Amino acid sequence: MTATKTTTKIKAATAKASPATDVEVVPPEADLPEGGAADDAATAPDGAIVPAGETTAISRWEAIACDIAIAEEAAATKRFDYRDDWDNKAARSYVHSLRLLKGKIERARKDAKAVHLERGRAVDEKAKLLEASVQGLIEPHETAIKAIEAEEQARIDAHRAVIDRITALVDAATAEGEAGIIDVDTRLAELAAIDTSALEEFAQAGLNRQAEAIEQLGLLRDKLEAQEAQRIELEALRAQAAAREDADRIARAVEADRLAREQEAERQRLEVQEQARKEREAAAAREAQALAQVEIARRAQEDAERLAREAAEREEARAKQEAEVAEQLRQAAVKAEEAKQQRRDSLEQALIDLLVTMGPADAARAITDGTLHPAVKVDWTLVD
């Protein structure tokens, strides 16, 4: 390359990179490599003597400007498919080469300032313009690369959020006192609805966590069902105990009435006996007083005996009646127990017939709402 051609190309690159720069271009006598120096000095247009170091720095600026101009021309041909692994790698390599060019600007800036401090401001402004030019070449590719990275991170975060949701469903349900059968069924339904096959590389981890969660919730549901069954059984035992207590109370009342009647009968019998004794004594006294009164005494004796018989008959009738009443009460108690057992059997069969037509969730909801059967009510005071 001749000095004239080099000067023309450098001026064109300088004008393209920054039309407003005030750095003076000094045509070199021959091609200068990057970091090279002029022999002694170059003469500026105004006749001033330019130090060789400054000439070298200016030449390096022009060389960098030329490189930037070439890079800008080549930028139009740089098209990458950032989703393709090969093109993504090529784009990163291309950006790296531009960053190296950008690094040359910083090194040239430091050299120029070291050579000629009074021109530092102009050099800084020139460097900013040149860096902006290179940054303008970097940004389209860098933005696209960052967009791909952000998209990938969002995809990973979405998959992890699904796995975290699976974990949260189990953790919240297994917390002490935090879940009931309906809540567990709802969580099981939500777990079953999660499609882990859509988690891509996290699909196996999601499937494993989903299986563990379903197993844990299944065990929790079995535990809650066992507790509910125990509660129902306890209520049934309490109802049976109450029924037995009622029957015992009735039996005690019947026995107390029987004893009272027996005591009353004994009292009347003793009264009759006492009356008969008094009458016999009176008869004996009257017999001693006069034989004429013997017939009267005999009749009195007969009357006493008749009263005794009648009292005995009344007592026998009363005892028979009490026995009949006791038997009737016993039979009534037996019939009441049988009727209660029949109602219980009928209720159990009705509940079985009803429950086989319902799912566990519907059955549990109907029980808690009190709509399963009029006889099935939840005592909420016993629910923690």
Buried (B, 14 or more C-beta within 10 A) or exposed (E): EEEEEBBEBBBEBBEBBBEEBEBBBBBBEEEBEEEBBBEEBBEBEEEEEBBBBBBBBBBBBBBBBBBBBEBBEEBEEBEBEBEEEEEBEBBBEBBEEBEEBBEBBEEBBEBBBEBBEEBEEBBEBBBBBBBEBBBEBBEBBBEBBEEBEEEEEEBEEEBBEBBEBBEEBBEEBBEEEEBBBBBBBBBBEEBEEBEBEEBEEBBEBBBEBBEEBBEBBEEBBEEBBEEBEEBEEEEEEEEEEEBEEEBEEBBEEBEEBBEEBBEEBEEBBEEBEEBBEEBBEBBEEBBEEEEEBEEBBEEBBEEBEEBBEEBEEEBEEBBEEBEEBBEEBBEEBEEBBEEEEEEBEEBEEBBEEBBEEEEBBEBBBBBBEEEBBEEBEEEEEEEE
